[in-house]
Amino acid sequence: MNEWRQIIIMVCTVLLAFAALATLMLFEHAAIRTDMNVQLAAIRADMNAQHAAIRADMRAEHADMRAEHSDMRAQLNSIDRRTARIEGHLFGIEIPADEADGQ
């Protein structure tokens, strides 16, 4: 009977050791998960900041391109008006100069 008691004590000890190990593993898993979540939040914040900076740069470039486009369109319109006046002059039609034309 004493032998069975020792076997039962040994089995219980092994089971308790496994339970303690499983508990420690759960705590370690929770700590690793927390660290990973903190790192993930930092990465997301960094990516969001980079994304915002890129969007701001792209908006500024777009605004510059729109301004250049407007300038080019104004120049082309001025050239079109001057061309029309020259063509009109060639055919004997007087086309008045626009004030915006600068002439």
N, C-alpha and C positions, 0 to 999 in steps of 0.2 A: 504494500500500500504506500509506503514511503517513496518507492520508486516512481509510482504514478504521480504522486504529489510533486516530485522534482520535475517530471516531464511537463506537467501542467504549468508549474511556475516558469519553466524555461519557455514554453509556448507563449504564455502571457507576456513574459519579458520581451520576447521577439516581436509580438504584436504591438506592444507599447512602443518599442523602438521604431517600428515601421510607422506607427501613428505619429510619433514625434517627428520623424523624418518627413512624413507627408505634410505635417503642419508647417515645418520649417520651409519646405519647398513652396507651399502656398504663400507664405510671407515673402519669400524671395521673389516669387512670381509677381506678387502685388507691387513690390518695390521696383522691379524691372519695368513693369507696366507703367508705373507712375513716372519713372525717369523717361521712358519712351514718349509718354504723353507730353511731358515738359519739353523735350527736344522737338517733337512734332509741332507743338504750338510755336516754338521759336522759329522753326523753319517756315511755317505758314506765315508768321508775322513778317519775316524777312522777304518772302516771296511776294506778299501783298505790297510791301513797301517798294520793292523793285517794279512790280506791275504798275503801281501808281506813278512811279517816276517815268517809266516808259510811256505810259498813256499821256502824261503831261508833255513829254518831249514830242510825242507824235501830234498832239493837239497844236503845239507851238509850230511844228513843221507844217502842219496842214494850214494854219493861219497864214504863215509866210507864203506858202504856195498859192493860197487864195488871193493874197495881196499881189503877188507877181502876176497871176492870171488876170486880175483886174487891170493892172498896169498895161499888160500886153494887149488886152482887149481895147483899152482906151487908145493905145498907140495905133492899133489896127483901124479903129474907127476914124482916128485923125487922118491916117493914110488914105482910107476910103473917101473921106470928105475932100481931101486935097486932090485925089485922083479924079473925083467927079467934077471938081472945079476946072481942072486942067482939060478934061475931056469936053466939058461944056464950052470952055474957051476955044478949043479947037473947032468945034462945030458952031461957034458963034452964039452960044447961049451963055448969058452972064449968071453965074451962080454966086450969091453973096457968101462971104466968109462968115463962119460962126465965130462968136466971141470966144468960145472955148477952144477954138482952133489956134488962137494966138496970132492971127494975121489980119 
